[in-house]
Amino acid sequence: MYTDNELVIRPIKERDLTKLWELIYKDDAPEWKRWDAPYFPHKSKPYDEFM
């Protein structure tokens, strides 16, 4: 784990998984994909498949 003032970088915990799914796989066209490299395709994924 790394801590510096207000920043903490830590391993993923089970309680993080729902939020990660929402950010990454919930939508077919998430906002972050507009700024991602276009040569990597993105597909949404049901929560149970993600888990």
SULSULVEN-V857645 format. One record per residue. N is the residue number from 1. OMEGA is omega in whole degrees, -180 to 180 (* if undefined). Layout:
BEGIN
((N:OMEGA) (N:OMEGA))
END
This chain:
BEGIN
((1:179) (2:178) (3:179) (4:-176) (5:-177) (6:-178) (7:175) (8:175) (9:-175) (10:176) (11:177) (12:177) (13:-178) (14:-180) (15:179) (16:-169) (17:180) (18:-180) (19:177) (20:177) (21:179) (22:-178) (23:-172) (24:-167) (25:-175) (26:-175) (27:175) (28:-179) (29:-179) (30:-179) (31:-177) (32:-178) (33:177) (34:-176) (35:-179) (36:178) (37:-176) (38:-176) (39:174) (40:-180) (41:179) (42:176) (43:176) (44:-176) (45:177) (46:-177) (47:-178) (48:176) (49:176) (50:-179) (51:*))
END
